Amino acid sequence: MVVSDFGNNAGLMVGAEIAGWKAMRLEDLRCETVIEGQVVGQGGAFILPGGPVESIRLLAENTARRGRPLKAGMYICTGAAAGIHDIVAGQSGAVRFDGHGEIACLAYPAKPAT
């Protein structure tokens, strides 16, 4: 398990709430990563050891021990539930949320901030 404190992320995109998500089984909340039209990873919160509840418990314990406790309103993400995949400038990518939407992107070369 990695607790990254956003060390591995540049941000978080949040979509619309999935209607009826509380009644859904974790196994039914799936996602896939696509690069250049090819599925390169599949997963979901169900792959987390102990499930998301155990992950949140470990996260709360870890952050509190370091003097940075979780607070109301903070977002917690599962991380790379469909794996970590390389993408290079010029390639297209997407993350599909099994019938609940998609985030698509085009990779651009990184440029230093001015």
N, CA, C and O atoms as CSV, one atom per row, in Angstrom:
chain,resi,resn,atom,element,x,y,z
A,1,MET,N,N,0.838,-1.172,0.000
A,1,MET,CA,C,0.000,0.000,0.000
A,1,MET,C,C,0.883,1.234,0.000
A,1,MET,O,O,1.900,1.275,0.692
A,2,VAL,N,N,0.501,2.228,-0.766
A,2,VAL,CA,C,1.211,3.497,-0.823
A,2,VAL,C,C,0.288,4.587,-0.314
A,2,VAL,O,O,-0.835,4.731,-0.798
A,3,VAL,N,N,0.748,5.347,0.648
A,3,VAL,CA,C,0.047,6.555,1.067
A,3,VAL,C,C,0.883,7.684,0.506
A,3,VAL,O,O,1.960,7.972,1.027
A,4,SER,N,N,0.407,8.331,-0.550
A,4,SER,CA,C,1.270,9.229,-1.307
A,4,SER,C,C,1.210,10.686,-0.883
A,4,SER,O,O,2.110,11.450,-1.233
A,5,ASP,N,N,0.196,11.101,-0.150
A,5,ASP,CA,C,0.038,12.536,0.153
A,5,ASP,C,C,0.179,13.368,-1.117
A,5,ASP,O,O,0.756,14.455,-1.097
A,6,PHE,N,N,-0.338,12.863,-2.188
A,6,PHE,CA,C,-0.268,13.468,-3.516
A,6,PHE,C,C,1.151,13.540,-4.060
A,6,PHE,O,O,1.425,14.325,-4.967
A,7,GLY,N,N,2.052,12.734,-3.520
A,7,GLY,CA,C,3.396,12.635,-4.078
A,7,GLY,C,C,3.388,11.964,-5.434
A,7,GLY,O,O,4.315,12.149,-6.223
A,8,ASN,N,N,2.358,11.190,-5.714
A,8,ASN,CA,C,2.256,10.499,-6.997
A,8,ASN,C,C,1.209,11.121,-7.912
A,8,ASN,O,O,1.004,10.635,-9.025
A,9,ASN,N,N,0.556,12.162,-7.480
A,9,ASN,CA,C,-0.533,12.754,-8.250
A,9,ASN,C,C,-0.318,14.252,-8.413
A,9,ASN,O,O,0.290,14.904,-7.565
A,10,ALA,N,N,-0.824,14.779,-9.513
A,10,ALA,CA,C,-0.783,16.223,-9.713
A,10,ALA,C,C,-2.135,16.845,-9.404
A,10,ALA,O,O,-2.263,18.069,-9.386
A,11,GLY,N,N,-3.136,16.024,-9.162
A,11,GLY,CA,C,-4.461,16.551,-8.873
A,11,GLY,C,C,-5.489,15.446,-8.866
A,11,GLY,O,O,-5.149,14.266,-8.951
A,12,LEU,N,N,-6.732,15.827,-8.765
A,12,LEU,CA,C,-7.825,14.868,-8.691
A,12,LEU,C,C,-9.008,15.424,-9.469
A,12,LEU,O,O,-9.434,16.553,-9.227
A,13,MET,N,N,-9.542,14.643,-10.399
A,13,MET,CA,C,-10.750,15.031,-11.122
A,13,MET,C,C,-11.926,14.349,-10.451
A,13,MET,O,O,-11.886,13.147,-10.188
A,14,VAL,N,N,-12.962,15.105,-10.176
A,14,VAL,CA,C,-14.139,14.570,-9.503
A,14,VAL,C,C,-15.340,14.743,-10.422
A,14,VAL,O,O,-15.670,15.859,-10.823
A,15,GLY,N,N,-15.982,13.643,-10.748
A,15,GLY,CA,C,-17.158,13.679,-11.603
A,15,GLY,C,C,-18.432,13.731,-10.784
A,15,GLY,O,O,-18.406,13.910,-9.567
A,16,ALA,N,N,-19.527,13.574,-11.466
A,16,ALA,CA,C,-20.834,13.568,-10.805
A,16,ALA,C,C,-20.964,12.329,-9.919
A,16,ALA,O,O,-20.346,11.297,-10.179
A,17,GLU,N,N,-21.770,12.447,-8.881
A,17,GLU,CA,C,-22.019,11.306,-7.999
A,17,GLU,C,C,-22.734,10.204,-8.774
A,17,GLU,O,O,-23.616,10.480,-9.588
A,18,ILE,N,N,-22.354,8.971,-8.520
A,18,ILE,CA,C,-23.004,7.824,-9.147
A,18,ILE,C,C,-24.284,7.537,-8.367
A,18,ILE,O,O,-24.240,7.189,-7.187
A,19,ALA,N,N,-25.415,7.687,-9.036
A,19,ALA,CA,C,-26.710,7.472,-8.379
A,19,ALA,C,C,-26.792,6.054,-7.829
A,19,ALA,O,O,-26.477,5.093,-8.531
A,20,GLY,N,N,-27.212,5.924,-6.581
A,20,GLY,CA,C,-27.408,4.621,-5.961
A,20,GLY,C,C,-26.137,3.877,-5.608
A,20,GLY,O,O,-26.175,2.665,-5.391
A,21,TRP,N,N,-25.004,4.576,-5.544
A,21,TRP,CA,C,-23.723,3.894,-5.297
A,21,TRP,C,C,-23.680,3.156,-3.965
A,21,TRP,O,O,-23.003,2.134,-3.852
A,22,LYS,N,N,-24.384,3.650,-2.965
A,22,LYS,CA,C,-24.352,3.001,-1.647
A,22,LYS,C,C,-24.957,1.599,-1.684
A,22,LYS,O,O,-24.591,0.748,-0.873
A,23,ALA,N,N,-25.863,1.356,-2.598
A,23,ALA,CA,C,-26.506,0.046,-2.703
A,23,ALA,C,C,-25.754,-0.902,-3.638
A,23,ALA,O,O,-26.126,-2.068,-3.766
A,24,MET,N,N,-24.707,-0.411,-4.288
A,24,MET,CA,C,-23.971,-1.236,-5.250
A,24,MET,C,C,-22.901,-2.074,-4.561
A,24,MET,O,O,-22.363,-1.693,-3.522
A,25,ARG,N,N,-22.608,-3.213,-5.157
A,25,ARG,CA,C,-21.504,-4.047,-4.676
A,25,ARG,C,C,-20.195,-3.451,-5.189
A,25,ARG,O,O,-20.143,-2.935,-6.305
A,26,LEU,N,N,-19.142,-3.521,-4.384
A,26,LEU,CA,C,-17.840,-3.001,-4.808
A,26,LEU,C,C,-17.401,-3.616,-6.129
A,26,LEU,O,O,-16.812,-2.935,-6.968
A,27,GLU,N,N,-17.682,-4.887,-6.314
A,27,GLU,CA,C,-17.273,-5.580,-7.531
A,27,GLU,C,C,-17.940,-5.002,-8.775
A,27,GLU,O,O,-17.457,-5.208,-9.889
A,28,ASP,N,N,-19.039,-4.284,-8.597
A,28,ASP,CA,C,-19.754,-3.700,-9.727
A,28,ASP,C,C,-19.271,-2.285,-10.060
A,28,ASP,O,O,-19.698,-1.705,-11.059
A,29,LEU,N,N,-18.395,-1.736,-9.240
A,29,LEU,CA,C,-17.832,-0.405,-9.499
A,29,LEU,C,C,-16.451,-0.599,-10.120
A,29,LEU,O,O,-15.439,-0.627,-9.421
A,30,ARG,N,N,-16.430,-0.729,-11.431
A,30,ARG,CA,C,-15.203,-1.065,-12.161
A,30,ARG,C,C,-14.741,0.095,-13.038
A,30,ARG,O,O,-15.517,0.974,-13.413
A,31,CYS,N,N,-13.447,0.059,-13.348
A,31,CYS,CA,C,-12.897,1.052,-14.261
A,31,CYS,C,C,-11.862,0.375,-15.153
A,31,CYS,O,O,-11.382,-0.719,-14.855
A,32,GLU,N,N,-11.531,1.044,-16.246
A,32,GLU,CA,C,-10.464,0.558,-17.111
A,32,GLU,C,C,-9.695,1.741,-17.662
A,32,GLU,O,O,-10.247,2.820,-17.876
A,33,THR,N,N,-8.405,1.518,-17.889
A,33,THR,CA,C,-7.535,2.528,-18.477
A,33,THR,C,C,-7.285,2.149,-19.930
A,33,THR,O,O,-6.999,0.993,-20.241
A,34,VAL,N,N,-7.397,3.138,-20.818
A,34,VAL,CA,C,-7.227,2.918,-22.253
A,34,VAL,C,C,-6.175,3.900,-22.767
A,34,VAL,O,O,-6.252,5.096,-22.483
A,35,ILE,N,N,-5.201,3.406,-23.516
A,35,ILE,CA,C,-4.202,4.266,-24.158
A,35,ILE,C,C,-4.178,3.918,-25.640
A,35,ILE,O,O,-4.016,2.758,-26.017
A,36,GLU,N,N,-4.341,4.937,-26.471
A,36,GLU,CA,C,-4.371,4.754,-27.925
A,36,GLU,C,C,-5.378,3.677,-28.338
A,36,GLU,O,O,-5.117,2.878,-29.237
A,37,GLY,N,N,-6.539,3.671,-27.662
A,37,GLY,CA,C,-7.610,2.747,-28.016
A,37,GLY,C,C,-7.457,1.333,-27.479
A,37,GLY,O,O,-8.334,0.497,-27.697
A,38,GLN,N,N,-6.362,1.048,-26.783
A,38,GLN,CA,C,-6.122,-0.289,-26.239
A,38,GLN,C,C,-6.334,-0.298,-24.724
A,38,GLN,O,O,-5.799,0.559,-24.020
A,39,VAL,N,N,-7.102,-1.249,-24.224
A,39,VAL,CA,C,-7.282,-1.392,-22.776
A,39,VAL,C,C,-5.964,-1.895,-22.198
A,39,VAL,O,O,-5.481,-2.964,-22.572
A,40,VAL,N,N,-5.379,-1.109,-21.273
A,40,VAL,CA,C,-4.086,-1.470,-20.675
A,40,VAL,C,C,-4.206,-1.817,-19.193
A,40,VAL,O,O,-3.241,-2.285,-18.588
A,41,GLY,N,N,-5.375,-1.594,-18.607
A,41,GLY,CA,C,-5.567,-1.933,-17.199
A,41,GLY,C,C,-7.033,-1.937,-16.831
A,41,GLY,O,O,-7.832,-1.186,-17.391
A,42,GLN,N,N,-7.377,-2.791,-15.883
A,42,GLN,CA,C,-8.743,-2.869,-15.372
A,42,GLN,C,C,-8.688,-3.037,-13.862
A,42,GLN,O,O,-7.746,-3.624,-13.328
A,43,GLY,N,N,-9.691,-2.524,-13.181
A,43,GLY,CA,C,-9.712,-2.669,-11.730
A,43,GLY,C,C,-10.884,-1.942,-11.119
A,43,GLY,O,O,-11.927,-1.757,-11.747
A,44,GLY,N,N,-10.691,-1.533,-9.875
A,44,GLY,CA,C,-11.711,-0.844,-9.107
A,44,GLY,C,C,-11.337,-0.904,-7.641
A,44,GLY,O,O,-10.328,-1.508,-7.279
A,45,ALA,N,N,-12.138,-0.284,-6.799
A,45,ALA,CA,C,-11.842,-0.248,-5.364
A,45,ALA,C,C,-11.833,-1.636,-4.742
A,45,ALA,O,O,-11.233,-1.828,-3.684
A,46,PHE,N,N,-12.480,-2.603,-5.372
A,46,PHE,CA,C,-12.538,-3.966,-4.838
A,46,PHE,C,C,-11.169,-4.643,-4.794
A,46,PHE,O,O,-11.010,-5.638,-4.088
A,47,ILE,N,N,-10.174,-4.133,-5.531
A,47,ILE,CA,C,-8.855,-4.782,-5.536
A,47,ILE,C,C,-7.999,-4.385,-4.337
A,47,ILE,O,O,-6.957,-4.994,-4.095
A,48,LEU,N,N,-8.423,-3.377,-3.591
A,48,LEU,CA,C,-7.642,-2.928,-2.440
A,48,LEU,C,C,-7.606,-4.010,-1.366
A,48,LEU,O,O,-8.648,-4.575,-1.032
A,49,PRO,N,N,-6.428,-4.310,-0.818
A,49,PRO,CA,C,-6.354,-5.312,0.254
A,49,PRO,C,C,-7.251,-4.910,1.433
A,49,PRO,O,O,-7.077,-3.835,2.007
A,50,GLY,N,N,-8.193,-5.759,1.787
A,50,GLY,CA,C,-9.119,-5.450,2.878
A,50,GLY,C,C,-10.262,-4.549,2.454
A,50,GLY,O,O,-11.126,-4.224,3.268
A,51,GLY,N,N,-10.283,-4.138,1.188
A,51,GLY,CA,C,-11.329,-3.263,0.681
A,51,GLY,C,C,-11.107,-1.814,1.070
A,51,GLY,O,O,-10.173,-1.509,1.812
A,52,PRO,N,N,-11.952,-0.915,0.581
A,52,PRO,CA,C,-11.766,0.509,0.845
A,52,PRO,C,C,-11.910,0.898,2.309
A,52,PRO,O,O,-11.270,1.851,2.753
A,53,VAL,N,N,-12.734,0.184,3.069
A,53,VAL,CA,C,-12.906,0.540,4.484
A,53,VAL,C,C,-11.600,0.317,5.243
A,53,VAL,O,O,-11.196,1.163,6.041
A,54,GLU,N,N,-10.940,-0.812,5.003
A,54,GLU,CA,C,-9.656,-1.079,5.656
A,54,GLU,C,C,-8.603,-0.068,5.201
A,54,GLU,O,O,-7.778,0.370,6.002
A,55,SER,N,N,-8.628,0.301,3.930
A,55,SER,CA,C,-7.682,1.296,3.426
A,55,SER,C,C,-7.871,2.641,4.118
A,55,SER,O,O,-6.894,3.305,4.466
A,56,ILE,N,N,-9.121,3.043,4.317
A,56,ILE,CA,C,-9.392,4.314,5.000
A,56,ILE,C,C,-8.949,4.234,6.458
A,56,ILE,O,O,-8.406,5.199,6.995
A,57,ARG,N,N,-9.179,3.086,7.102
A,57,ARG,CA,C,-8.726,2.920,8.482
A,57,ARG,C,C,-7.208,3.073,8.569
A,57,ARG,O,O,-6.706,3.783,9.441
A,58,LEU,N,N,-6.479,2.414,7.676
A,58,LEU,CA,C,-5.018,2.521,7.672
A,58,LEU,C,C,-4.568,3.951,7.376
A,58,LEU,O,O,-3.620,4.450,7.984
A,59,LEU,N,N,-5.253,4.602,6.441
A,59,LEU,CA,C,-4.921,5.983,6.101
A,59,LEU,C,C,-5.133,6.900,7.298
A,59,LEU,O,O,-4.273,7.725,7.607
A,60,ALA,N,N,-6.270,6.763,7.972
A,60,ALA,CA,C,-6.562,7.607,9.140
A,60,ALA,C,C,-5.524,7.392,10.236
A,60,ALA,O,O,-5.072,8.350,10.862
A,61,GLU,N,N,-5.150,6.154,10.465
A,61,GLU,CA,C,-4.137,5.830,11.475
A,61,GLU,C,C,-2.779,6.435,11.094
A,61,GLU,O,O,-2.099,7.026,11.932
A,62,ASN,N,N,-2.399,6.281,9.836
A,62,ASN,CA,C,-1.110,6.779,9.357
A,62,ASN,C,C,-1.018,8.299,9.431
A,62,ASN,O,O,-0.027,8.838,9.922
A,63,THR,N,N,-2.042,8.986,8.949
A,63,THR,CA,C,-1.994,10.450,8.933
A,63,THR,C,C,-2.075,11.033,10.340
A,63,THR,O,O,-1.421,12.034,10.630
A,64,ALA,N,N,-2.865,10.422,11.215
A,64,ALA,CA,C,-2.959,10.898,12.605
A,64,ALA,C,C,-1.618,10.734,13.313
A,64,ALA,O,O,-1.192,11.620,14.055
A,65,ARG,N,N,-0.957,9.609,13.086
A,65,ARG,CA,C,0.339,9.348,13.714
A,65,ARG,C,C,1.377,10.397,13.286
A,65,ARG,O,O,2.291,10.717,14.046
A,66,ARG,N,N,1.231,10.919,12.089
A,66,ARG,CA,C,2.166,11.923,11.583
A,66,ARG,C,C,1.702,13.353,11.854
A,66,ARG,O,O,2.290,14.304,11.340
A,67,GLY,N,N,0.649,13.506,12.658
A,67,GLY,CA,C,0.163,14.837,12.996
A,67,GLY,C,C,-0.609,15.514,11.882
A,67,GLY,O,O,-0.757,16.736,11.881
A,68,ARG,N,N,-1.106,14.728,10.929
A,68,ARG,CA,C,-1.884,15.271,9.811
A,68,ARG,C,C,-3.195,14.494,9.687
A,68,ARG,O,O,-3.421,13.835,8.673
A,69,PRO,N,N,-4.065,14.560,10.706
A,69,PRO,CA,C,-5.286,13.741,10.701
A,69,PRO,C,C,-6.235,14.110,9.562
A,69,PRO,O,O,-6.232,15.234,9.060
A,70,LEU,N,N,-7.038,13.136,9.176
A,70,LEU,CA,C,-8.073,13.390,8.174
A,70,LEU,C,C,-9.097,14.361,8.747
A,70,LEU,O,O,-9.411,14.329,9.937
A,71,LYS,N,N,-9.609,15.225,7.878
A,71,LYS,CA,C,-10.598,16.216,8.301
A,71,LYS,C,C,-11.810,16.155,7.384
A,71,LYS,O,O,-11.716,15.727,6.234
A,72,ALA,N,N,-12.937,16.585,7.906
A,72,ALA,CA,C,-14.170,16.618,7.120
A,72,ALA,C,C,-13.943,17.409,5.841
A,72,ALA,O,O,-13.313,18.467,5.856
A,73,GLY,N,N,-14.456,16.893,4.745
A,73,GLY,CA,C,-14.351,17.575,3.464
A,73,GLY,C,C,-13.155,17.158,2.626
A,73,GLY,O,O,-13.088,17.498,1.445
A,74,MET,N,N,-12.205,16.427,3.210
A,74,MET,CA,C,-11.050,15.957,2.438
A,74,MET,C,C,-11.496,14.860,1.469
A,74,MET,O,O,-12.377,14.059,1.780
A,75,TYR,N,N,-10.875,14.841,0.298
A,75,TYR,CA,C,-11.122,13.776,-0.665
A,75,TYR,C,C,-10.091,12.676,-0.465
A,75,TYR,O,O,-8.916,12.946,-0.214
A,76,ILE,N,N,-10.543,11.443,-0.579
A,76,ILE,CA,C,-9.654,10.284,-0.517
A,76,ILE,C,C,-9.878,9.510,-1.809
A,76,ILE,O,O,-11.011,9.167,-2.145
A,77,CYS,N,N,-8.801,9.238,-2.529
A,77,CYS,CA,C,-8.955,8.469,-3.768
A,77,CYS,C,C,-8.256,7.122,-3.635
A,77,CYS,O,O,-7.318,6.964,-2.853
A,78,THR,N,N,-8.729,6.164,-4.411
A,78,THR,CA,C,-8.164,4.820,-4.342
A,78,THR,C,C,-6.795,4.747,-4.982
A,78,THR,O,O,-6.058,3.787,-4.757
A,79,GLY,N,N,-6.444,5.738,-5.770
A,79,GLY,CA,C,-5.155,5.671,-6.454
A,79,GLY,C,C,-5.282,4.899,-7.751
A,79,GLY,O,O,-6.299,4.978,-8.440
A,80,ALA,N,N,-4.254,4.164,-8.073
A,80,ALA,CA,C,-4.173,3.481,-9.362
A,80,ALA,C,C,-4.889,2.137,-9.329
A,80,ALA,O,O,-4.254,1.088,-9.441
A,81,ALA,N,N,-6.197,2.166,-9.178
A,81,ALA,CA,C,-6.979,0.936,-9.065
A,81,ALA,C,C,-6.948,0.112,-10.349
A,81,ALA,O,O,-7.251,-1.081,-10.321
A,82,ALA,N,N,-6.592,0.721,-11.458
A,82,ALA,CA,C,-6.476,-0.007,-12.728
A,82,ALA,C,C,-5.019,-0.096,-13.168
A,82,ALA,O,O,-4.732,-0.375,-14.332
A,83,GLY,N,N,-4.106,0.140,-12.238
A,83,GLY,CA,C,-2.680,0.040,-12.544
A,83,GLY,C,C,-2.069,1.375,-12.921
A,83,GLY,O,O,-2.768,2.375,-13.083
A,84,ILE,N,N,-0.750,1.372,-13.058
A,84,ILE,CA,C,0.004,2.558,-13.477
A,84,ILE,C,C,0.534,2.272,-14.872
A,84,ILE,O,O,1.168,1.241,-15.096
A,85,HIS,N,N,0.280,3.170,-15.807
A,85,HIS,CA,C,0.611,2.914,-17.209
A,85,HIS,C,C,1.298,4.124,-17.823
A,85,HIS,O,O,0.898,5.266,-17.598
A,86,ASP,N,N,2.330,3.856,-18.598
A,86,ASP,CA,C,3.051,4.926,-19.278
A,86,ASP,C,C,2.233,5.458,-20.446
A,86,ASP,O,O,1.560,4.710,-21.155
A,87,ILE,N,N,2.311,6.768,-20.625
A,87,ILE,CA,C,1.720,7.428,-21.784
A,87,ILE,C,C,2.712,8.508,-22.187
A,87,ILE,O,O,3.302,9.162,-21.327
A,88,VAL,N,N,2.897,8.700,-23.478
A,88,VAL,CA,C,3.873,9.685,-23.944
A,88,VAL,C,C,3.168,10.796,-24.708
A,88,VAL,O,O,2.033,10.645,-25.161
A,89,ALA,N,N,3.871,11.917,-24.839
A,89,ALA,CA,C,3.318,13.075,-25.543
A,89,ALA,C,C,2.795,12.657,-26.913
A,89,ALA,O,O,3.455,11.940,-27.665
A,90,GLY,N,N,1.592,13.128,-27.208
A,90,GLY,CA,C,0.951,12.827,-28.476
A,90,GLY,C,C,-0.039,11.675,-28.405
A,90,GLY,O,O,-0.867,11.517,-29.302
A,91,GLN,N,N,0.036,10.873,-27.356
A,91,GLN,CA,C,-0.897,9.753,-27.224
A,91,GLN,C,C,-2.190,10.196,-26.541
A,91,GLN,O,O,-2.206,11.141,-25.752
A,92,SER,N,N,-3.270,9.487,-26.865
A,92,SER,CA,C,-4.551,9.733,-26.202
A,92,SER,C,C,-4.758,8.677,-25.128
A,92,SER,O,O,-4.268,7.553,-25.232
A,93,GLY,N,N,-5.481,9.057,-24.113
A,93,GLY,CA,C,-5.780,8.131,-23.026
A,93,GLY,C,C,-7.172,8.387,-22.491
A,93,GLY,O,O,-7.768,9.436,-22.738
A,94,ALA,N,N,-7.676,7.419,-21.760
A,94,ALA,CA,C,-8.990,7.574,-21.134
A,94,ALA,C,C,-9.093,6.623,-19.953
A,94,ALA,O,O,-8.440,5.580,-19.908
A,95,VAL,N,N,-9.925,7.009,-19.004
A,95,VAL,CA,C,-10.323,6.115,-17.925
A,95,VAL,C,C,-11.836,6.010,-18.022
A,95,VAL,O,O,-12.543,7.017,-17.986
A,96,ARG,N,N,-12.317,4.797,-18.144
A,96,ARG,CA,C,-13.753,4.544,-18.289
A,96,ARG,C,C,-14.289,3.944,-16.992
A,96,ARG,O,O,-13.697,3.030,-16.418
A,97,PHE,N,N,-15.404,4.473,-16.554
A,97,PHE,CA,C,-16.023,4.029,-15.308
A,97,PHE,C,C,-17.290,3.243,-15.612
A,97,PHE,O,O,-18.399,3.727,-15.386
A,98,ASP,N,N,-17.125,2.050,-16.116
A,98,ASP,CA,C,-18.139,1.045,-16.405
A,98,ASP,C,C,-19.585,1.538,-16.372
A,98,ASP,O,O,-20.327,1.250,-15.433
A,99,GLY,N,N,-19.972,2.275,-17.396
A,99,GLY,CA,C,-21.342,2.742,-17.506
A,99,GLY,C,C,-21.648,4.018,-16.749
A,99,GLY,O,O,-22.795,4.466,-16.732
A,100,HIS,N,N,-20.629,4.620,-16.115
A,100,HIS,CA,C,-20.855,5.813,-15.304
A,100,HIS,C,C,-20.099,7.031,-15.813
A,100,HIS,O,O,-20.120,8.078,-15.166
A,101,GLY,N,N,-19.440,6.919,-16.946
A,101,GLY,CA,C,-18.729,8.056,-17.499
A,101,GLY,C,C,-17.304,7.717,-17.883
A,101,GLY,O,O,-16.827,6.599,-17.692
A,102,GLU,N,N,-16.646,8.717,-18.428
A,102,GLU,CA,C,-15.291,8.545,-18.944
A,102,GLU,C,C,-14.539,9.866,-18.835
A,102,GLU,O,O,-15.119,10.939,-19.002
A,103,ILE,N,N,-13.250,9.776,-18.555
A,103,ILE,CA,C,-12.369,10.943,-18.600
A,103,ILE,C,C,-11.365,10.672,-19.708
A,103,ILE,O,O,-10.628,9.687,-19.649
A,104,ALA,N,N,-11.328,11.535,-20.719
A,104,ALA,CA,C,-10.407,11.360,-21.843
A,104,ALA,C,C,-9.386,12.488,-21.846
A,104,ALA,O,O,-9.668,13.600,-21.401
A,105,CYS,N,N,-8.199,12.185,-22.353
A,105,CYS,CA,C,-7.152,13.206,-22.387
A,105,CYS,C,C,-6.220,12.978,-23.567
A,105,CYS,O,O,-6.243,11.927,-24.206
A,106,LEU,N,N,-5.405,13.978,-23.839
A,106,LEU,CA,C,-4.328,13.907,-24.819
A,106,LEU,C,C,-3.071,14.353,-24.095
A,106,LEU,O,O,-3.057,15.425,-23.490
A,107,ALA,N,N,-2.021,13.557,-24.146
A,107,ALA,CA,C,-0.780,13.875,-23.434
A,107,ALA,C,C,0.031,14.906,-24.221
A,107,ALA,O,O,0.213,14.777,-25.432
A,108,TYR,N,N,0.512,15.924,-23.516
A,108,TYR,CA,C,1.364,16.964,-24.087
A,108,TYR,C,C,2.720,16.911,-23.406
A,108,TYR,O,O,2.817,16.451,-22.268
A,109,PRO,N,N,3.776,17.375,-24.080
A,109,PRO,CA,C,5.091,17.386,-23.423
A,109,PRO,C,C,5.101,18.352,-22.244
A,109,PRO,O,O,4.497,19.423,-22.299
A,110,ALA,N,N,5.788,17.962,-21.184
A,110,ALA,CA,C,5.910,18.833,-20.009
A,110,ALA,C,C,6.811,20.007,-20.344
A,110,ALA,O,O,7.819,19.849,-21.032
A,111,LYS,N,N,6.448,21.179,-19.859
A,111,LYS,CA,C,7.256,22.385,-20.057
A,111,LYS,C,C,7.481,23.034,-18.704
A,111,LYS,O,O,6.581,23.043,-17.865
A,112,PRO,N,N,8.667,23.577,-18.482
A,112,PRO,CA,C,8.932,24.239,-17.201
A,112,PRO,C,C,7.981,25.415,-16.979
A,112,PRO,O,O,7.611,26.113,-17.922
A,113,ALA,N,N,7.597,25.622,-15.736
A,113,ALA,CA,C,6.759,26.775,-15.391
A,113,ALA,C,C,7.578,28.044,-15.562
A,113,ALA,O,O,8.778,28.067,-15.292
A,114,THR,N,N,6.920,29.087,-16.010
A,114,THR,CA,C,7.640,30.363,-16.189
A,114,THR,C,C,7.272,31.339,-15.108
A,114,THR,O,O,7.776,32.463,-15.093
